Amino acid sequence: MRKLTVAILFALGLHGSAMAGLAEGANAYNARNYALALKEITPLAKAGNADAEHLLGLMYYMGRGVPRDYKQAFAWHYKAAVQGKADAQYVIGAMYYTGNAVPQDQKLAVQWFRKAAEQGHPDAQHALALMYRYHVAGMPQDLVIAYMLCNLAAANGHRNAIEQRASLVKQMSQEQIDEAQSMSRTWKPGTPLPTQSHTGSGGS
């Protein structure tokens, strides 16, 4: 079984905000004007804006406009994550999974990945799918849930999830595929994800 690796793919997801500073900061960040981004974002992050907290955490994580500091990156992402920012929840999950700046804790990683995945975050859905497929991080092997999660992530254009889904099909019965497809159709973002299926437990 190959080792599960979680790629940290940041999707900023900065939705339209009434605060001009956030838009200016995000635009400056995307234009690689990190000094201006830092100036615009920092006061908003300190005031508790989750999008700004996530972006400031990203700057610390990547070492853009500030010295790279994973502890600061975790701290700012955590502030955004507890406010429900899915991108930040995914990052917190990844940092717990890899033990980056915090003690490695796969149980906490799964909890944060699930929070993000239940909001429809495709990277988090893909990470959970791999955990279910390869029976890692304390997760039961369940090919049906793995397929379901890949299906959801693939619907949002996640290329690796599309490849994983194609690979999973080769290991699954038609009954398992049908159940996974049904679960994908009935699940809605903002609702809990299933933790087990009827036909997929144990794989094949």
Disulfide bonds with the S-S distance in Angstrom:
none
